[in-house]
Amino acid sequence: MKSLVVKHSVVIDGRKTSISVEDAFWTALKEIAHERGENLQRLITTIDADRQSANLSSEFYKAQSARQREMFEQRGIPVQ
């Protein structure tokens, strides 16, 4: 069975690293970057700079959750 987690190589503040996330979350990151009018590399660098945990992948999940919350609220769907 093929793993759902995919490793992506990125450069953050001049250092090469890899990020392992599900493909759906990688796609969501690209969509978030597009919505903000920035490229994926810039979004990743911003998330890295603002992160509050040691795990960058966890911060990606938080960013996607925040995006979904905003989308629901814009549509008048209550979010707890």
VENVEN-V130029 format. One record per residue. N is the residue number from 1. SS is DSSP state (~ for helix, > for strand, _ for the rest). PHI is phi as a letter, one per 30 degrees, with the letter a starting at -180 (none if undefined). BURIAL is b if it has 24 or more other C-alpha atoms within 12 Angstrom, else e. Layout:
# VENVEN-V130029
n & ss & phi & burial
N & SS & PHI & BURIAL
N & SS & PHI & BURIAL
This chain:
# VENVEN-V130029
n & ss & phi & burial
1 & _ & none & e
2 & _ & d & e
3 & _ & d & e
4 & _ & d & e
5 & > & c & e
6 & > & b & e
7 & > & c & e
8 & > & c & e
9 & > & d & e
10 & > & b & e
11 & > & c & e
12 & > & b & e
13 & _ & h & e
14 & _ & i & e
15 & > & c & e
16 & > & d & e
17 & > & a & e
18 & > & b & e
19 & > & b & b
20 & > & c & b
21 & > & b & b
22 & > & d & e
23 & ~ & e & e
24 & ~ & d & e
25 & ~ & d & b
26 & ~ & d & b
27 & ~ & d & e
28 & ~ & d & b
29 & ~ & d & b
30 & ~ & d & b
31 & ~ & d & e
32 & ~ & d & b
33 & ~ & e & b
34 & ~ & d & e
35 & ~ & d & e
36 & ~ & d & e
37 & _ & i & e
38 & _ & b & e
39 & _ & d & e
40 & ~ & d & b
41 & ~ & e & b
42 & ~ & d & e
43 & ~ & d & b
44 & ~ & d & b
45 & ~ & d & b
46 & ~ & d & e
47 & ~ & d & b
48 & ~ & d & b
49 & ~ & d & e
50 & ~ & c & e
51 & _ & d & e
52 & _ & c & e
53 & _ & b & e
54 & _ & d & e
55 & _ & c & e
56 & ~ & d & b
57 & ~ & e & b
58 & ~ & d & e
59 & ~ & d & b
60 & ~ & d & b
61 & ~ & d & b
62 & ~ & d & e
63 & ~ & d & b
64 & ~ & d & b
65 & ~ & d & e
66 & ~ & d & e
67 & ~ & d & e
68 & ~ & d & e
69 & ~ & e & e
70 & ~ & e & e
71 & ~ & d & e
72 & ~ & d & e
73 & ~ & d & e
74 & ~ & d & e
75 & _ & c & e
76 & _ & i & e
77 & _ & c & e
78 & _ & d & e
79 & _ & b & e
80 & _ & c & e
